[in-house]
Structure formats: C-alpha cells, structure tokens
Amino acid sequence: DAGCEWHPDAVGGSHCTAPQYSSCPDLDLTVVMDASASSGRSYGNHPHGFYGLANVLRDWVRELPLTGESHAVGAGGSVGTGEVRVAFLSYSAAGGAVHSTAG
C-alpha cells in the first residue's frame, strides 16, 4: 500500500503507519476507571457499567499497535515507531483502593 510504512512490532507482527506519522514517538496512555458501586449499575445497553467499559476498552486495545514493552521501561522506551503503551487504573472511592494493570 503506497499510503503505508510498515513497522515490525515487539510481538512479532507489523503495523501500517501513515508516512507523516512514521517517525512519531511512542505514546503512553493511562486510562482511569471508576470501580465504585455506582459503576456496577446499568449503563446504556450494558447491565453492568464497569464490565461494559472494560469490554469496550479491551476491544479497542486489541486494535492498537502496542509496543509490547513492559511498564517497567517507563517513558524511556526505545521502540520509537509511533506505537502505544497502555496502563489501566481502577479506583473505588469507598474503599480507597487503586488497582493498576499496565501492558
């Protein structure tokens, strides 16, 4: 495809990047999700708001060109081909607990 520059990714695949974005640095995203009791209520068409949000985010992340790097690499990652690192934080105001998952 003439509109693609193909880059190998850290998990053995490759992804297409538009030439104008090919030299962009990697992107770190942090998603914060409410895990309090209110998020367990019905939201839109989904009977459990937290699970509905988690399912949508899971499907979205599957489409991202992930770096495959560990969260321990931090902002100093070396991939540099416009790929993405994502961290998920969930919190519950009632319990004051924060849970994280990075990938």
C-alpha positions in Angstrom: 0.0 0.0 0.0 1.5 3.3 -1.1 0.0 5.1 2.0 1.8 2.8 4.4 5.2 2.5 6.1 5.3 -0.9 7.7 7.0 -1.3 11.0 7.7 -4.6 12.9 6.2 -4.6 16.4 7.6 -6.1 19.6 5.1 -9.1 19.4 6.2 -10.4 16.1 3.6 -8.7 13.8 3.7 -5.4 12.0 1.6 -2.3 11.6 1.0 0.3 8.9 1.8 3.9 9.7 0.9 6.8 7.5 4.2 8.3 6.3 3.5 11.7 8.1 3.3 9.8 11.4 6.0 7.2 10.8 8.7 9.0 12.9 6.4 9.9 15.8 7.5 8.8 19.3 5.7 6.1 21.1 2.6 7.1 23.1 1.9 6.3 26.7 -1.8 6.2 27.7 -3.3 5.9 31.1 -7.0 5.0 31.4 -8.6 5.6 34.8 -11.9 3.7 35.5 -14.4 4.1 38.3 -14.8 0.8 40.1 -17.1 2.0 42.9 -20.5 0.6 43.5 -22.1 3.1 41.1 -20.2 1.7 38.1 -21.9 -1.7 38.7 -25.2 -0.2 37.7 -26.7 -0.5 34.3 -25.1 1.9 31.7 -26.7 2.3 28.4 -27.4 -1.2 27.0 -25.0 -2.9 29.3 -26.3 -4.3 32.6 -23.0 -3.6 34.4 -21.2 -0.3 33.7 -17.7 -1.3 34.7 -17.8 -4.6 32.8 -19.2 -2.8 29.8 -16.4 -0.2 29.8 -13.8 -2.8 30.3 -15.1 -4.8 27.3 -15.1 -1.8 25.1 -11.5 -0.8 26.2 -10.3 -4.4 25.7 -11.7 -4.4 22.1 -10.1 -1.0 21.5 -6.7 -2.1 22.8 -6.7 -5.1 20.5 -6.6 -2.7 17.6 -3.7 -0.6 18.8 -0.2 -1.0 17.6 1.2 -1.9 21.1 5.0 -1.7 21.7 5.0 -5.0 23.7 7.3 -3.3 26.3 6.9 -3.8 30.0 5.6 -0.9 32.1 8.9 -1.0 33.9 10.5 0.5 30.8 8.7 3.8 31.5 8.9 6.8 29.3 12.4 5.8 28.1 11.2 3.1 25.8 13.3 2.6 22.8 10.8 1.4 20.1 10.1 4.8 18.6 7.8 3.9 15.7 4.5 5.5 16.9 3.4 2.5 18.9 1.4 2.6 22.2 1.8 1.6 25.8 -1.4 1.5 27.9 -1.9 1.4 31.6 -5.3 0.9 33.3 -6.1 2.2 36.7 -9.4 1.4 38.5 -10.4 3.0 41.8 -13.1 2.6 44.3 -13.8 5.8 46.3 -15.5 3.8 49.1 -12.5 1.5 49.7 -9.8 4.0 48.7 -8.1 1.2 46.7 -6.4 1.8 43.4 -5.6 -1.2 41.2 -3.3 -1.0 38.1 -2.6 -3.1 35.1 -0.1 -2.0 32.6 0.8 -3.5 29.3 
